[in-house]
Amino acid sequence: MTVSGNTTDKLGVKLYDKVSDVIAELISNAYDADAENVTVRVPTGKVLASRKGGVIRDLGHVITVEDDGHGMDPDEADKFYLKVGTDRRTDGRRGGGGARSPKKNRAVMGRKGIGKLAPFGICKKIEVRSAGGPKGENGYRISHFAMCYDDMVKDIDANYEPIPCSEDRRWSPTPGTRIIMSDFLTGRIPDSDTLASQITRKFSLGLPDFQIAVHDTESGQEISIADMKIDIAEGTKIALDEELDAGGQKLRVAGWVAYSKHPYKNEEVAGIRIYARGKLAAVTRDFGRKAGFAGEHSMRSYLVGEMRADWLDGEEDLIASDRQDILWSSDKGEAFKEWGQKVVGRLGRDAEKAVRNATYRTFADKSNFEQKAKERFKDKEVYEAATAVGRAVGRIADRGMLDNAECVDGLLELILAVAPSKMLVDKLALIADDESPHALRIMSSLFGDAKTAETAWMGQIADARVRALNKLENAIRGDPDPAGIELQKILEEAPWLINPQWTVLQSNQNLENFRKAFQAWYKKTRHVDITTTAIGRANKRPDFVLMSAFRVIEVAEIKKPGHVLVDEEFERLHGYVRAIDEFISANPEIAKVDDRCHVTLVCDSKNVKGLAESAYDHLVDGKQLTQITWEELLSGARNAHEDFLSCDKQENRADRA
């Protein structure tokens, strides 16, 4: 073999570093050799070699690729196999110029004459045992030799002599080739399923009279290599058999594109696979189409397809040297890209309705929103408004997010919250568009509809508040040692449990502005970081909780049920109260309140003495501190919201009836 040491390194290690890519190259060679059967033996899921202290240690694994093709006798091996970089398709020494295989007349996959070096991307030793040539009285002559990477990469141009092996120049009753790889570089063989997908992907369009068998030498099991199965969304598949124009040349492309039912993250399935002469040439997500086309947000995660474009590997070679991508910058590559972008756009337009319908069906199944709306709303028109909102939300939802139960629940609550407003808006639109004399009658019916909508709203509020009360009661009475931070979260998310006048609307922007400004001021003046919210905190309790910033800064301080407040705890709380009052006085434009802060202390009992007791009484007398027990909080919340509770009980009785 005549080869520069640098050539072996660049064409072996630098181009092929995945086991599946190397195996695919050897399978391609078997196809070109008119083989009908290829058998791969590989230990899946194994580390090829280890590295310690910069030294690679081989672990004794072996990978074998064997075929029943025409093989090579010693003369053919010397002329063709041991000659690197020869274009086999134009090699005059081969029958038909080498563009087609000698027996089955296959359009050969090989071209550049470098695939034989692919194994050096993962190993240091290749053993070749091939029997071929004219059949003699004793069968087929065997060419058997080994090539060692370390000997080949010496930085000199010299004739490299492969190492003869035991069967060299002997005879075999059948033709065929066996490649044995050993002395591996670092890396890992993927698990059997992944390896099967990677190999299938290389040849998934199906090749006539050609079977690939893969045996796992670790488990002894055969790995199935079958056509790649992709779950395609109904109504999205577009069959392709077209000619694109490249400067007057007609280039045929056949295959299909579609949306998948689920987003594929692994590269073996995702995207459009492009094949030339039965072998993978490239994978593209969208032919480089820019943003702004119909369905673009679904396209890139769900786009799948297969295309055959043999002209990519015809007289003009438009496939990159590593055989992993297309030379898109060429004239034909540019024409292909432009055509592909139009196909992607067409799929986005044609499949948009089918994709949205499929998304809606998934959402409807997972959320059961129609049944939930029927249970929530007794009025038919509000129920119909809820189903209309559900259909709209379901069609535009992100399909990938529908696997998240929390996201589905959030969308369900949005639908139920919007439904009453939707019903009223529809009625108002009907009145605005109706020019008939019946408009006044419709207008009068609107007042009844408004009452219906209000009832529906109240029902939702009742449901939410009943759930919050039950949640608090379960936390207090159902858990012998409830987590303090969980109790704080319940009260912060439902401030009306303490005071019915504290609503979410009152505690939004003003409260957040005050919170941020106060915490920054406290750090600047006290040189300590504090936090005043339990929301978004996994384990660490806040120092105290700011509940409302409407006229008065409301603070909630809680102690777990049964806890006794002691001097040290109160003194810390008292310090926070003084700090808030000081901040309010110094920053009236930020605080925008009428008076000092007020603290609601939820604590079952106290034991404060001396100065702490005097300070405690002073805050109580000045109406800056109110202490309530957990039972008082529960009882007060239920009494204040008994209308909601009675509404919930009436609905439950009606449902049971």
Secondary structure, 3 states (H helix, E strand, C coil): CEEEHHHHHHHHHCCCCCHHHHHHHHHHHHHHCCCCEEEEEECCCCEEEEEECCEEEECCCCEEEEECCCCCCHHHHHHHHCCCCCCCCECCCCHHHECECCCCCCECCCCCCCHHHHHHHCEEEEEEEEEEEEEECCEEEEEEEEEEHHHHCCCCEEECCCEECCCCCCEECCCEEEEEEEEECCEECCCHHHHHHHHHHHCCCCCCCCEEEEEECCCCCEECCCCCCCCECCCCCEEEEEEEEECCEEEEEEEEEEEECCCCCCCCCCEEEEEECCEEEEEECCCCCCCCCCCHHHHHHHEEEEEECHHHECCCECECCCCCCECCCCHHHHHHHHHHHHHHHHHHHHHHHHHHHHHHHHHHHHHCHHHHHHHHCCCHHHHHHHHHHHHHHHHHCCHHHHHCHHHHHHHHHHHHHHHHHHHHHHHHHHHHHCCCCCHHHHHHHHHHHHHHHHHHHHHHHHHHHHHHHHHHHHHHHCCCCCCHHHHHHHHHHCHHHCCCCCCCCCCCHHHHHHHHHHHHHHHHHHCCCCCCCCCCCCCCCCCCEEEEECECEEEEEECCCCCEEEHHHHHHHHHHHHHHHHHHHHCHHHHCECCCCEEEEECCEEECCHHHHHHHHHHHHCCCEEEECHHHHHHHHHHHCHHHHHHHHHHHHHHHC
